[in-house]
Amino acid sequence: MFAPLNLTAYQSTFTPRNPEANVFANERHWDHWLCKYRESLETLVVDIETPAHLTTQERSAIQARLSSANMVVYRCGSSEAVNRNQIARLAEQFGLLNPTHNLFAAEDGLSEIEVKADGPSSQYIPYTNRALNWHTDGYYRSHKNPVRAMLLHCVRPAQNGGSLEAIDSRALYGLLKQKDHRFTEALRMPDVMWIPENQAHGANREASLGPVFFFENNCLQMRYTARKHNVVWKNTVLISEAKDALEEYLEDPSIRFRYQLQAGEGLLSANVPHRREPFFDSDARAGRLIYRGRYAQPISTEA
Ligand SMILES: [Fe+2]
């Protein structure tokens, strides 16, 4: 009898000669992948009953979405019954443990993203009702220590606005490569994007210099922010053109998932680039509240 192949161990030690294997290997493979990805954007919502204990069917439905689009929206049967401990248990079922600490995270590692009228967090856009432009979480970290997965769980939606938009990094990479392979080569260079240090409001963050796209164990990762301040791009014509092309694809609705999370729903993703539209809440009710978890582990898409 053969012992069953341990896929996790196999993948973690497998370093391909060509890191662009799989979806980007050849034109035919890429076209097929992109077509399936576009179709999958219509079916990214999965209903679940008990987040802390998914059924086999719920788990494989979520994994199928993660596999085709690197993201999924789960919708809990009863939003009132979902607490932050259950959100942590849900994440654990996809290999996501101990959210990475960040400036305003609570003790369990989840951050409560809501409008803060004062205090240090009010200085950061996530804690306002303003639009948040395209970014991957932790873009200011070194690519050697990235945020590989993230979760946004909606406790209360805004009265108006606050929709999320997200795009699988693989779609952006593949389209850029198809347009001009020098674009992806340029954005993979280790000195493309520099983020200066941030010592304000207790952030205590070192500067980081790194690529936009990089591969880890054959898995594409992305480090990106569309912001214009506190980011310095390497100054070459090719990088400037590649960046412009990337910005164009970020506006392509055919590869973009747009969704307004409702109470009890959450987005689980391999930290693909995303943005948030501005929102409005009246003073008469409690405002938009999202729990956010960021994880160093890659999200598991294995059944
Ligand atoms: Fe984010």
Residues whose N, C-alpha, C, O or C-beta is under 5 A from the ligand:
A	BS01	LIG	D137
